Structures are given as C-alpha cells and as structure tokens.
Amino acid sequence: MKKINQVIAVGSVDGVCTSAAVLRSLAPGAGIQFAQAFTVDRVDPSAWAPERRVLFVDLAVNNHDASMTMDFLRRITDAGHTIVGVLDEHSADDWREAFTAAGLDFDLLEIQPVSQDLGDIKSSGALLLSIFGGEEDEQTRELCEAADAGDRMDFSTHFGGLVNSAVKSKIADDSRRVKLARHFAEHREPDSEIQGWIAEYEAILRNHDAIVDAKIDLGDGIHLVVATGVQVDMTSLMSRLYREGARVVALVGEAFVPAEKQKRELLALGTSEKSLDMMAAIREAGVNPLGGFAQKVNVDLKDEKTALAAVRVALTA
C-alpha cells in the first residue's frame, strides 16, 4: 500500500471515506483526484508527477462507453505511470475486459476488484477492510465502515454524515472532496472550513422544512411542492417526501434542460415506484418531456395539468 502515490477516486461518500482510509496508509505527498466513470476523459495523467503508482477507488468501468475507460487506462500507462490496484466492488469481469482491451495484464494488479453480486463485499470500504484483514487502526476501520454504510445511502455514521453534509451544498466541487479525504485521513473532527460547508447544508435542510410544510396533496398520492428560488438537495428532498407518503412528487423549480443547454423553471415529476413509467404515460397524453426517464420526468409548466392528469391515470389504473 505504501508504494501507491496517486489515487483516483469516485466522489461518493463511499469513495471519499475509503480514500481517506487509503491515505492513512500512504507516504506523505500522495496525489488524489476525483472523477466519475463518465468523466475520466477529463483526467490528464500527463500532468501528474512522474512515475506515479496509481490506485483506483470505487471507480467502475463506464457501462455506457467502456472504450472511455480503456482509453483512460492507456493514457495512464502511456504517460509513464503504473496502475497497481483497482479498489472497486462493481464488476471484476468488466475490469478484466477493460484491461485486456487496453493491452494491459489484469493479473498483475496488486489490489484487484471484486464483483458485489458474487460475494459479501458490497463497497470499496468493505473491500479495503478485507485487504487489511483486521490489522487496520481504529480510525481506518471507522472510515471503511462509514464508506460501506454510505454505499447503502446510510449517512448516520460519524464520518459518513460529515462527508455527506460537507459536499451537498456544492456538489460539483471536487476540491471539497480532496480536502475532506486529506483532512479525515489525519483528523477525526472537522475544521472551521468544513464546518462552514456543513452549515450551508443545514440551511438547505431548513429550506426543505419550509417546502414540505407548504406541500399540497393533490390526491391519489400526488404531492405538489414549490422550490423556486431556493437551494435544495433534490435527492434528499424527494426521498423525504416519498417517506412521508407521496407516490409521485410534482416539484415546481429550476432544472437544467439539456436541449436548451440552460436552467429554467419547469415541473419535475418523480416517483420511487419502479413499475410506474411516467415518461410513457406523459408522452401518450401528447406532452413532449424536456428530459428524464421513466421515474423522473421534466415537463414545461404549460403542460402541468395534462402531465399530472396522465400520471394520475397511470397511478389509478
């Protein structure tokens, strides 16, 4: 582990906490960078210090475009670096295929990925714990356990809760994740900067309270809320509304419209029911959605009544 000096990690709570645990075992000065399977094309290995020994943390093969991952592997080795480990639980077979397609020997990896559907290891944190084999210190173990819980959307742990709250108010800012991983590799409690980030998220949660208090029950399990002009954590807000009885959440607020390449006010419809295809129902009603998929659909506000009527029919069918 101490030979590793470059970490590429996914920015989930699992990825950040596992990375912090990894950094505790590395020599000082190791590099760390965050990316997603679909953003590795933006990582420039030629900009790293020479002869990096690279570990991937919680990074899966891009399942929509495996060639992007293969190209990433080639760019790393072409820049003179060595990939020594893949600390990932998504699919060992996908990684083997990617390494083979990139002309690299998967079996030379000193840390190998696993497939979560074939065993008990379900997160990168759990995989790292299995590698340590009980020889880890208390904080390393706690970080790995927080990572494992975070992979199941459980942020009730000490480190998982801190990391989740600290990134949510500026979710796209990977510099926060770098700071969090480095800080919690050495410290148990947040510093003043991290506390400030957490305070920002607490303000967002207060926004949620006001939004939920003003919700309108439209019947048939459809709850209408308005979030225009306030910052929200959409995942957390929608989950709360589902827990409080909504089958479908109709949220008026701002969202990015891919076809228009800008954010604007619209109606976002969401459901946690996997069998409910709102996209199909809304299209059948003659509405052209602005984006989304079966359980999450954005529509123009002028189409609100038609879209809600279509969803109501689908709910009561």
ZIPERA-V841324 format. One record per backbone hydrogen bond with DSSP energy under -0.5 kcal/mol. NH is the residue of the N-H (numbers start at 0). CO is the residue of the C=O. If there is no record, write none. Layout:
# ZIPERA-V841324
nh=[NH NH]
co=[CO CO]
This chain:
# ZIPERA-V841324
nh=[3 4 5 6 7 8 8 9 15 16 17 18 19 20 21 22 23 24 25 26 29 30 32 34 38 39 41 42 44 46 47 53 53 54 55 56 57 59 62 67 68 69 70 71 72 73 74 75 76 77 78 79 80 81 83 83 84 85 86 87 94 95 96 97 98 99 100 101 102 103 105 107 108 109 110 113 115 115 117 118 121 126 127 128 129 130 131 132 133 134 140 141 142 143 144 145 146 147 148 149 150 151 151 152 153 154 160 161 162 163 164 165 166 167 168 169 170 172 173 175 176 177 178 179 180 181 182 183 184 185 185 186 194 195 196 197 198 199 200 201 202 203 204 205 206 207 208 209 210 211 212 213 214 215 217 217 221 222 222 223 224 226 229 233 236 237 238 239 240 241 242 243 244 245 246 247 248 249 249 250 250 251 251 252 252 254 256 257 259 260 261 263 265 266 267 267 268 268 269 270 271 273 275 276 277 277 278 280 281 282 283 284 285 286 288 289 290 292 295 296 297 298 302 303 306 307 308 309 310 311 312 313 314 315 316]
co=[0 52 52 30 54 6 32 56 11 12 13 14 15 16 17 18 19 21 22 1 26 4 6 8 35 35 38 39 42 43 44 51 81 5 84 7 86 57 60 64 64 65 66 67 68 69 70 71 72 73 74 76 75 51 53 81 53 110 55 85 90 91 92 93 94 95 96 97 99 98 103 104 105 83 83 87 88 113 114 115 119 122 123 124 125 126 127 128 128 131 136 137 138 139 140 141 142 143 144 145 146 147 148 149 148 152 156 157 158 159 160 161 162 163 164 166 167 169 171 172 172 173 174 175 176 177 178 179 180 181 182 182 190 191 192 193 194 195 196 197 198 199 200 201 202 203 204 205 206 207 208 209 211 223 215 221 218 220 247 215 249 251 226 231 232 233 234 235 236 237 238 239 241 240 220 220 269 222 247 248 267 224 249 250 265 263 261 255 256 256 256 254 252 298 250 265 266 296 248 294 246 271 272 274 275 293 293 276 277 278 279 280 282 281 286 297 297 295 292 268 290 266 299 300 302 303 304 305 306 307 308 309 310 311 312]
